[in-house]
Amino acid sequence: MARKRGDMGAEQMAAGPQDGAVPPPRPLDAIDQDILKILQADGRASIRSVAERVHVSRANAYARINRLVEDGVIRGFSARVDHERAGHGTSAYITLKIVQNSWRTVREQLRQLPGASHIALVGGDFDVLLLVHTPDNRALRELVLTRLQAIPEVLSTRTLLVFEEEDLEPEG
């Protein structure tokens, strides 16, 4: 069968867009949004439970969840941890100013830090926002003064100690 000009074969589609651009996200309907709310509140919810709560068949719920995962809308499933009860009683947000155009290099080094739980490239007075959980203040001090400030691309840091934190439950 002859291919029309502009048609992609399976091997081309698997390789992704030719120009390296990320395809636009598919629109999410009300059922997809409800599924996301349910899974954000309980990542262990069964397909059957999800299907019943959004009023679709189990096959439909399964297909929708798989599509949300394949499309990158759902990036994974995880447990919400009480860091203090898990032995990490000190939490801090650390702001970093970094050398221009060094984000990818710095990000890879920050991923290796013990206790790092969130890393964001941001705009404003600093470049990176890092959330860490450590056993105590001594470990936090070691992390900042020895590990972070040893990264050549890190120009400066500022540590904001967290006194209390709370995970927000999704609306619904």
Biotite code that builds the C-alpha atoms (Angstrom):
import biotite.structure as struc

atoms = struc.array([
    struc.Atom([0.000, 0.000, 0.000], chain_id="A", res_id=1, res_name="MET", atom_name="CA", element="C"),
    struc.Atom([1.434, 3.354, -1.000], chain_id="A", res_id=2, res_name="ALA", atom_name="CA", element="C"),
    struc.Atom([1.889, 5.956, 1.674], chain_id="A", res_id=3, res_name="ARG", atom_name="CA", element="C"),
    struc.Atom([0.545, 9.455, 1.110], chain_id="A", res_id=4, res_name="LYS", atom_name="CA", element="C"),
    struc.Atom([3.032, 12.246, 1.443], chain_id="A", res_id=5, res_name="ARG", atom_name="CA", element="C"),
    struc.Atom([3.045, 13.371, 5.066], chain_id="A", res_id=6, res_name="GLY", atom_name="CA", element="C"),
    struc.Atom([1.881, 10.016, 6.460], chain_id="A", res_id=7, res_name="ASP", atom_name="CA", element="C"),
    struc.Atom([4.172, 8.586, 9.109], chain_id="A", res_id=8, res_name="MET", atom_name="CA", element="C"),
    struc.Atom([5.028, 4.938, 9.285], chain_id="A", res_id=9, res_name="GLY", atom_name="CA", element="C"),
    struc.Atom([5.064, 3.103, 12.628], chain_id="A", res_id=10, res_name="ALA", atom_name="CA", element="C"),
    struc.Atom([8.852, 3.338, 12.823], chain_id="A", res_id=11, res_name="GLU", atom_name="CA", element="C"),
    struc.Atom([8.721, 7.121, 12.358], chain_id="A", res_id=12, res_name="GLN", atom_name="CA", element="C"),
    struc.Atom([5.946, 7.543, 14.932], chain_id="A", res_id=13, res_name="MET", atom_name="CA", element="C"),
    struc.Atom([7.882, 5.462, 17.464], chain_id="A", res_id=14, res_name="ALA", atom_name="CA", element="C"),
    struc.Atom([10.910, 7.688, 16.959], chain_id="A", res_id=15, res_name="ALA", atom_name="CA", element="C"),
    struc.Atom([8.835, 10.780, 17.799], chain_id="A", res_id=16, res_name="GLY", atom_name="CA", element="C"),
    struc.Atom([8.495, 14.034, 15.944], chain_id="A", res_id=17, res_name="PRO", atom_name="CA", element="C"),
    struc.Atom([11.187, 14.639, 13.357], chain_id="A", res_id=18, res_name="GLN", atom_name="CA", element="C"),
    struc.Atom([12.032, 18.157, 14.524], chain_id="A", res_id=19, res_name="ASP", atom_name="CA", element="C"),
    struc.Atom([12.504, 17.081, 18.162], chain_id="A", res_id=20, res_name="GLY", atom_name="CA", element="C"),
    struc.Atom([9.430, 19.013, 19.317], chain_id="A", res_id=21, res_name="ALA", atom_name="CA", element="C"),
    struc.Atom([7.220, 17.502, 21.986], chain_id="A", res_id=22, res_name="VAL", atom_name="CA", element="C"),
    struc.Atom([3.719, 16.814, 20.682], chain_id="A", res_id=23, res_name="PRO", atom_name="CA", element="C"),
    struc.Atom([1.025, 18.986, 22.264], chain_id="A", res_id=24, res_name="PRO", atom_name="CA", element="C"),
    struc.Atom([-0.831, 17.370, 25.160], chain_id="A", res_id=25, res_name="PRO", atom_name="CA", element="C"),
    struc.Atom([-4.157, 15.757, 24.427], chain_id="A", res_id=26, res_name="ARG", atom_name="CA", element="C"),
    struc.Atom([-7.065, 17.554, 26.052], chain_id="A", res_id=27, res_name="PRO", atom_name="CA", element="C"),
    struc.Atom([-8.338, 15.940, 29.250], chain_id="A", res_id=28, res_name="LEU", atom_name="CA", element="C"),
    struc.Atom([-12.076, 15.539, 29.637], chain_id="A", res_id=29, res_name="ASP", atom_name="CA", element="C"),
    struc.Atom([-14.015, 15.602, 32.914], chain_id="A", res_id=30, res_name="ALA", atom_name="CA", element="C"),
    struc.Atom([-13.568, 11.840, 33.420], chain_id="A", res_id=31, res_name="ILE", atom_name="CA", element="C"),
    struc.Atom([-9.786, 12.094, 32.974], chain_id="A", res_id=32, res_name="ASP", atom_name="CA", element="C"),
    struc.Atom([-9.727, 14.974, 35.484], chain_id="A", res_id=33, res_name="GLN", atom_name="CA", element="C"),
    struc.Atom([-11.756, 12.932, 37.974], chain_id="A", res_id=34, res_name="ASP", atom_name="CA", element="C"),
    struc.Atom([-9.422, 9.944, 37.542], chain_id="A", res_id=35, res_name="ILE", atom_name="CA", element="C"),
    struc.Atom([-6.436, 12.192, 38.250], chain_id="A", res_id=36, res_name="LEU", atom_name="CA", element="C"),
    struc.Atom([-8.074, 13.528, 41.440], chain_id="A", res_id=37, res_name="LYS", atom_name="CA", element="C"),
    struc.Atom([-8.804, 10.004, 42.666], chain_id="A", res_id=38, res_name="ILE", atom_name="CA", element="C"),
    struc.Atom([-5.260, 8.771, 41.979], chain_id="A", res_id=39, res_name="LEU", atom_name="CA", element="C"),
    struc.Atom([-3.678, 11.861, 43.548], chain_id="A", res_id=40, res_name="GLN", atom_name="CA", element="C"),
    struc.Atom([-5.640, 11.203, 46.734], chain_id="A", res_id=41, res_name="ALA", atom_name="CA", element="C"),
    struc.Atom([-4.958, 7.432, 46.649], chain_id="A", res_id=42, res_name="ASP", atom_name="CA", element="C"),
    struc.Atom([-2.376, 6.134, 44.198], chain_id="A", res_id=43, res_name="GLY", atom_name="CA", element="C"),
    struc.Atom([-3.267, 2.603, 45.304], chain_id="A", res_id=44, res_name="ARG", atom_name="CA", element="C"),
    struc.Atom([-6.926, 2.875, 44.240], chain_id="A", res_id=45, res_name="ALA", atom_name="CA", element="C"),
    struc.Atom([-7.947, -0.185, 42.253], chain_id="A", res_id=46, res_name="SER", atom_name="CA", element="C"),
    struc.Atom([-9.092, 0.030, 38.642], chain_id="A", res_id=47, res_name="ILE", atom_name="CA", element="C"),
    struc.Atom([-12.465, -1.268, 39.790], chain_id="A", res_id=48, res_name="ARG", atom_name="CA", element="C"),
    struc.Atom([-12.780, 1.465, 42.427], chain_id="A", res_id=49, res_name="SER", atom_name="CA", element="C"),
    struc.Atom([-11.737, 4.180, 39.965], chain_id="A", res_id=50, res_name="VAL", atom_name="CA", element="C"),
    struc.Atom([-14.178, 2.878, 37.339], chain_id="A", res_id=51, res_name="ALA", atom_name="CA", element="C"),
    struc.Atom([-17.061, 2.837, 39.813], chain_id="A", res_id=52, res_name="GLU", atom_name="CA", element="C"),
    struc.Atom([-16.318, 6.344, 41.094], chain_id="A", res_id=53, res_name="ARG", atom_name="CA", element="C"),
    struc.Atom([-16.147, 7.909, 37.604], chain_id="A", res_id=54, res_name="VAL", atom_name="CA", element="C"),
    struc.Atom([-18.999, 5.764, 36.233], chain_id="A", res_id=55, res_name="HIS", atom_name="CA", element="C"),
    struc.Atom([-17.168, 3.982, 33.402], chain_id="A", res_id=56, res_name="VAL", atom_name="CA", element="C"),
    struc.Atom([-16.341, 0.336, 32.705], chain_id="A", res_id=57, res_name="SER", atom_name="CA", element="C"),
    struc.Atom([-13.175, -1.190, 34.157], chain_id="A", res_id=58, res_name="ARG", atom_name="CA", element="C"),
    struc.Atom([-11.778, -1.557, 30.633], chain_id="A", res_id=59, res_name="ALA", atom_name="CA", element="C"),
    struc.Atom([-12.420, 2.135, 29.947], chain_id="A", res_id=60, res_name="ASN", atom_name="CA", element="C"),
    struc.Atom([-10.799, 3.187, 33.256], chain_id="A", res_id=61, res_name="ALA", atom_name="CA", element="C"),
    struc.Atom([-7.807, 0.933, 32.566], chain_id="A", res_id=62, res_name="TYR", atom_name="CA", element="C"),
    struc.Atom([-7.383, 2.349, 29.050], chain_id="A", res_id=63, res_name="ALA", atom_name="CA", element="C"),
    struc.Atom([-7.672, 5.924, 30.298], chain_id="A", res_id=64, res_name="ARG", atom_name="CA", element="C"),
    struc.Atom([-5.112, 5.430, 33.067], chain_id="A", res_id=65, res_name="ILE", atom_name="CA", element="C"),
    struc.Atom([-2.702, 3.772, 30.623], chain_id="A", res_id=66, res_name="ASN", atom_name="CA", element="C"),
    struc.Atom([-3.141, 6.686, 28.187], chain_id="A", res_id=67, res_name="ARG", atom_name="CA", element="C"),
    struc.Atom([-2.502, 9.198, 30.984], chain_id="A", res_id=68, res_name="LEU", atom_name="CA", element="C"),
    struc.Atom([0.700, 7.323, 31.861], chain_id="A", res_id=69, res_name="VAL", atom_name="CA", element="C"),
    struc.Atom([1.820, 6.960, 28.219], chain_id="A", res_id=70, res_name="GLU", atom_name="CA", element="C"),
    struc.Atom([1.121, 10.658, 27.542], chain_id="A", res_id=71, res_name="ASP", atom_name="CA", element="C"),
    struc.Atom([3.231, 11.610, 30.558], chain_id="A", res_id=72, res_name="GLY", atom_name="CA", element="C"),
    struc.Atom([0.322, 13.195, 32.428], chain_id="A", res_id=73, res_name="VAL", atom_name="CA", element="C"),
    struc.Atom([0.810, 10.652, 35.220], chain_id="A", res_id=74, res_name="ILE", atom_name="CA", element="C"),
    struc.Atom([4.548, 10.535, 35.864], chain_id="A", res_id=75, res_name="ARG", atom_name="CA", element="C"),
    struc.Atom([4.407, 7.788, 38.462], chain_id="A", res_id=76, res_name="GLY", atom_name="CA", element="C"),
    struc.Atom([2.844, 6.585, 41.671], chain_id="A", res_id=77, res_name="PHE", atom_name="CA", element="C"),
    struc.Atom([4.341, 7.229, 45.069], chain_id="A", res_id=78, res_name="SER", atom_name="CA", element="C"),
    struc.Atom([3.676, 7.291, 48.784], chain_id="A", res_id=79, res_name="ALA", atom_name="CA", element="C"),
    struc.Atom([3.304, 10.497, 50.787], chain_id="A", res_id=80, res_name="ARG", atom_name="CA", element="C"),
    struc.Atom([5.862, 10.223, 53.553], chain_id="A", res_id=81, res_name="VAL", atom_name="CA", element="C"),
    struc.Atom([5.882, 11.810, 56.990], chain_id="A", res_id=82, res_name="ASP", atom_name="CA", element="C"),
    struc.Atom([9.558, 12.744, 56.883], chain_id="A", res_id=83, res_name="HIS", atom_name="CA", element="C"),
    struc.Atom([9.867, 13.277, 60.629], chain_id="A", res_id=84, res_name="GLU", atom_name="CA", element="C"),
    struc.Atom([8.479, 9.819, 61.418], chain_id="A", res_id=85, res_name="ARG", atom_name="CA", element="C"),
    struc.Atom([10.796, 8.392, 58.733], chain_id="A", res_id=86, res_name="ALA", atom_name="CA", element="C"),
    struc.Atom([13.849, 9.756, 60.553], chain_id="A", res_id=87, res_name="GLY", atom_name="CA", element="C"),
    struc.Atom([14.276, 12.987, 58.605], chain_id="A", res_id=88, res_name="HIS", atom_name="CA", element="C"),
    struc.Atom([13.264, 15.572, 61.185], chain_id="A", res_id=89, res_name="GLY", atom_name="CA", element="C"),
    struc.Atom([14.849, 18.559, 59.442], chain_id="A", res_id=90, res_name="THR", atom_name="CA", element="C"),
    struc.Atom([13.516, 19.940, 56.183], chain_id="A", res_id=91, res_name="SER", atom_name="CA", element="C"),
    struc.Atom([14.673, 22.984, 54.281], chain_id="A", res_id=92, res_name="ALA", atom_name="CA", element="C"),
    struc.Atom([14.153, 24.804, 51.035], chain_id="A", res_id=93, res_name="TYR", atom_name="CA", element="C"),
    struc.Atom([17.469, 25.861, 49.595], chain_id="A", res_id=94, res_name="ILE", atom_name="CA", element="C"),
    struc.Atom([17.704, 28.524, 46.918], chain_id="A", res_id=95, res_name="THR", atom_name="CA", element="C"),
    struc.Atom([20.671, 28.455, 44.568], chain_id="A", res_id=96, res_name="LEU", atom_name="CA", element="C"),
    struc.Atom([22.145, 30.928, 42.145], chain_id="A", res_id=97, res_name="LYS", atom_name="CA", element="C"),
    struc.Atom([23.972, 29.034, 39.419], chain_id="A", res_id=98, res_name="ILE", atom_name="CA", element="C"),
    struc.Atom([26.235, 29.748, 36.476], chain_id="A", res_id=99, res_name="VAL", atom_name="CA", element="C"),
    struc.Atom([24.199, 30.697, 33.407], chain_id="A", res_id=100, res_name="GLN", atom_name="CA", element="C"),
    struc.Atom([23.307, 27.718, 31.160], chain_id="A", res_id=101, res_name="ASN", atom_name="CA", element="C"),
    struc.Atom([24.445, 25.125, 33.735], chain_id="A", res_id=102, res_name="SER", atom_name="CA", element="C"),
    struc.Atom([20.958, 23.889, 34.728], chain_id="A", res_id=103, res_name="TRP", atom_name="CA", element="C"),
    struc.Atom([21.285, 20.385, 33.270], chain_id="A", res_id=104, res_name="ARG", atom_name="CA", element="C"),
    struc.Atom([24.673, 19.801, 34.887], chain_id="A", res_id=105, res_name="THR", atom_name="CA", element="C"),
    struc.Atom([23.544, 21.160, 38.251], chain_id="A", res_id=106, res_name="VAL", atom_name="CA", element="C"),
    struc.Atom([20.258, 19.220, 38.143], chain_id="A", res_id=107, res_name="ARG", atom_name="CA", element="C"),
    struc.Atom([22.121, 15.933, 37.683], chain_id="A", res_id=108, res_name="GLU", atom_name="CA", element="C"),
    struc.Atom([24.342, 16.680, 40.678], chain_id="A", res_id=109, res_name="GLN", atom_name="CA", element="C"),
    struc.Atom([21.390, 17.735, 42.851], chain_id="A", res_id=110, res_name="LEU", atom_name="CA", element="C"),
    struc.Atom([19.583, 14.481, 42.047], chain_id="A", res_id=111, res_name="ARG", atom_name="CA", element="C"),
    struc.Atom([22.469, 12.628, 43.716], chain_id="A", res_id=112, res_name="GLN", atom_name="CA", element="C"),
    struc.Atom([22.140, 14.493, 47.022], chain_id="A", res_id=113, res_name="LEU", atom_name="CA", element="C"),
    struc.Atom([20.818, 12.456, 49.946], chain_id="A", res_id=114, res_name="PRO", atom_name="CA", element="C"),
    struc.Atom([17.425, 13.752, 51.028], chain_id="A", res_id=115, res_name="GLY", atom_name="CA", element="C"),
    struc.Atom([16.729, 15.840, 47.918], chain_id="A", res_id=116, res_name="ALA", atom_name="CA", element="C"),
    struc.Atom([13.023, 15.494, 47.170], chain_id="A", res_id=117, res_name="SER", atom_name="CA", element="C"),
    struc.Atom([12.152, 18.343, 44.800], chain_id="A", res_id=118, res_name="HIS", atom_name="CA", element="C"),
    struc.Atom([14.218, 20.364, 42.351], chain_id="A", res_id=119, res_name="ILE", atom_name="CA", element="C"),
    struc.Atom([12.864, 23.260, 40.293], chain_id="A", res_id=120, res_name="ALA", atom_name="CA", element="C"),
    struc.Atom([14.383, 25.716, 37.837], chain_id="A", res_id=121, res_name="LEU", atom_name="CA", element="C"),
    struc.Atom([12.681, 29.022, 38.617], chain_id="A", res_id=122, res_name="VAL", atom_name="CA", element="C"),
    struc.Atom([12.749, 32.662, 37.612], chain_id="A", res_id=123, res_name="GLY", atom_name="CA", element="C"),
    struc.Atom([13.341, 35.525, 40.003], chain_id="A", res_id=124, res_name="GLY", atom_name="CA", element="C"),
    struc.Atom([16.038, 36.376, 42.519], chain_id="A", res_id=125, res_name="ASP", atom_name="CA", element="C"),
    struc.Atom([17.507, 32.865, 42.372], chain_id="A", res_id=126, res_name="PHE", atom_name="CA", element="C"),
    struc.Atom([17.706, 30.098, 39.780], chain_id="A", res_id=127, res_name="ASP", atom_name="CA", element="C"),
    struc.Atom([16.981, 26.821, 41.554], chain_id="A", res_id=128, res_name="VAL", atom_name="CA", element="C"),
    struc.Atom([14.706, 25.818, 44.422], chain_id="A", res_id=129, res_name="LEU", atom_name="CA", element="C"),
    struc.Atom([15.670, 22.601, 46.192], chain_id="A", res_id=130, res_name="LEU", atom_name="CA", element="C"),
    struc.Atom([13.685, 20.833, 48.925], chain_id="A", res_id=131, res_name="LEU", atom_name="CA", element="C"),
    struc.Atom([15.700, 18.528, 51.182], chain_id="A", res_id=132, res_name="VAL", atom_name="CA", element="C"),
    struc.Atom([14.899, 16.311, 54.164], chain_id="A", res_id=133, res_name="HIS", atom_name="CA", element="C"),
    struc.Atom([17.756, 15.378, 56.500], chain_id="A", res_id=134, res_name="THR", atom_name="CA", element="C"),
    struc.Atom([17.968, 13.533, 59.803], chain_id="A", res_id=135, res_name="PRO", atom_name="CA", element="C"),
    struc.Atom([18.975, 16.680, 61.728], chain_id="A", res_id=136, res_name="ASP", atom_name="CA", element="C"),
    struc.Atom([20.512, 20.153, 61.505], chain_id="A", res_id=137, res_name="ASN", atom_name="CA", element="C"),
    struc.Atom([24.047, 18.758, 61.502], chain_id="A", res_id=138, res_name="ARG", atom_name="CA", element="C"),
    struc.Atom([23.281, 16.687, 58.388], chain_id="A", res_id=139, res_name="ALA", atom_name="CA", element="C"),
    struc.Atom([21.636, 19.712, 56.760], chain_id="A", res_id=140, res_name="LEU", atom_name="CA", element="C"),
    struc.Atom([24.710, 21.825, 57.510], chain_id="A", res_id=141, res_name="ARG", atom_name="CA", element="C"),
    struc.Atom([26.957, 19.140, 55.998], chain_id="A", res_id=142, res_name="GLU", atom_name="CA", element="C"),
    struc.Atom([24.773, 18.920, 52.902], chain_id="A", res_id=143, res_name="LEU", atom_name="CA", element="C"),
    struc.Atom([24.819, 22.690, 52.310], chain_id="A", res_id=144, res_name="VAL", atom_name="CA", element="C"),
    struc.Atom([28.396, 23.546, 53.281], chain_id="A", res_id=145, res_name="LEU", atom_name="CA", element="C"),
    struc.Atom([30.137, 20.451, 51.940], chain_id="A", res_id=146, res_name="THR", atom_name="CA", element="C"),
    struc.Atom([28.047, 18.978, 49.147], chain_id="A", res_id=147, res_name="ARG", atom_name="CA", element="C"),
    struc.Atom([26.136, 21.910, 47.613], chain_id="A", res_id=148, res_name="LEU", atom_name="CA", element="C"),
    struc.Atom([28.823, 24.533, 47.822], chain_id="A", res_id=149, res_name="GLN", atom_name="CA", element="C"),
    struc.Atom([31.331, 22.095, 46.318], chain_id="A", res_id=150, res_name="ALA", atom_name="CA", element="C"),
    struc.Atom([29.397, 22.085, 43.033], chain_id="A", res_id=151, res_name="ILE", atom_name="CA", element="C"),
    struc.Atom([31.442, 24.432, 40.804], chain_id="A", res_id=152, res_name="PRO", atom_name="CA", element="C"),
    struc.Atom([28.377, 25.854, 39.015], chain_id="A", res_id=153, res_name="GLU", atom_name="CA", element="C"),
    struc.Atom([26.704, 26.879, 42.295], chain_id="A", res_id=154, res_name="VAL", atom_name="CA", element="C"),
    struc.Atom([27.450, 30.557, 42.906], chain_id="A", res_id=155, res_name="LEU", atom_name="CA", element="C"),
    struc.Atom([25.505, 30.995, 46.153], chain_id="A", res_id=156, res_name="SER", atom_name="CA", element="C"),
    struc.Atom([22.917, 29.330, 48.382], chain_id="A", res_id=157, res_name="THR", atom_name="CA", element="C"),
    struc.Atom([20.340, 30.436, 50.914], chain_id="A", res_id=158, res_name="ARG", atom_name="CA", element="C"),
    struc.Atom([18.732, 27.973, 53.318], chain_id="A", res_id=159, res_name="THR", atom_name="CA", element="C"),
    struc.Atom([15.145, 28.356, 54.516], chain_id="A", res_id=160, res_name="LEU", atom_name="CA", element="C"),
    struc.Atom([14.421, 26.032, 57.437], chain_id="A", res_id=161, res_name="LEU", atom_name="CA", element="C"),
    struc.Atom([10.954, 24.455, 57.387], chain_id="A", res_id=162, res_name="VAL", atom_name="CA", element="C"),
    struc.Atom([9.246, 24.597, 60.801], chain_id="A", res_id=163, res_name="PHE", atom_name="CA", element="C"),
    struc.Atom([6.111, 22.746, 59.752], chain_id="A", res_id=164, res_name="GLU", atom_name="CA", element="C"),
    struc.Atom([4.806, 21.319, 56.492], chain_id="A", res_id=165, res_name="GLU", atom_name="CA", element="C"),
    struc.Atom([1.637, 19.794, 55.185], chain_id="A", res_id=166, res_name="GLU", atom_name="CA", element="C"),
    struc.Atom([0.769, 17.995, 51.971], chain_id="A", res_id=167, res_name="ASP", atom_name="CA", element="C"),
    struc.Atom([-2.381, 19.449, 50.441], chain_id="A", res_id=168, res_name="LEU", atom_name="CA", element="C"),
    struc.Atom([-5.018, 16.986, 49.385], chain_id="A", res_id=169, res_name="GLU", atom_name="CA", element="C"),
    struc.Atom([-6.422, 17.464, 45.889], chain_id="A", res_id=170, res_name="PRO", atom_name="CA", element="C"),
    struc.Atom([-9.801, 19.173, 45.702], chain_id="A", res_id=171, res_name="GLU", atom_name="CA", element="C"),
    struc.Atom([-12.734, 16.940, 45.172], chain_id="A", res_id=172, res_name="GLY", atom_name="CA", element="C"),
])
